[in-house]
Amino acid sequence: MSLQGAPIDELLMQVVELPQFIGKHFFFLIDEFENFTDAQQVVMNTLIKHCGQNHSFKIGVKELVA
């Protein structure tokens, strides 16, 4: 687990213990990823790679045509 992903993992581990969220999976929807700065993209890539068991990411990126 990455240190960057630890707060998300900790939060969702507590949330899924609530009765209304037992057995649920969470998605973070990120749109226009191409508009993030290089540093922001690095952070997001790290979060995606070290995603926990209770959540995942869906990324929207425009196709760049040359």
N, C-alpha and C positions, 0 to 999 in steps of 0.2 A: 504494500500500500504506500502510495506517495504521501508526503506531508501535505501537498496541495489538496489531495482528495480526502484527507482525514476528516475535515469538518463536515463535508457532505455525507460521508459514510456514517459518521457518528449521529448526525441529525436524522438520517433515514432509518438507522437501526432503532432509534427511539420512536419514530413515527409509526413504523410497521408493527409496533407492539400495541398501538391503540386499536380498540375493537373494530372501528370502521375501516382500518387499513390493513388488517391481517390478510396476508396472501397477495397483496397488491404489489405491482411493479411500477416504478416511476420513470418517466421520460423527461429529459430536459431538451427542449426544442430550441435549437440555435439557428437563426436564419441569417442570410447574407454574411456567411463566414468570411468571404473574400474581402469584406470591408474592414475586418479586424486588422490591427497593426500586426507586424511580425511577432512582436513580444506577446501580444494577446493570443495569437494563433499557437504559439509554443505552449502557453499555459493551457489552452483548451485541448491541445493534442495530448498533453500529459494527463489531464483529467479523463479524457476519453480512453486512453490506454490503461489507466488504473481504475477503471469504473468498478464500483462495488456490485454485490449480488442483488441489491434492491433497486438499482437504477441503471439507466443507459442513456445515451445521447443520440439525438437525431439531428443531423446537420444539413442545412440548406445552403447550396453553393450555386451561383450562376455559372453556366458553361461559358467560358471565354473562347470566342472564335476569332482566329487570326485572319 
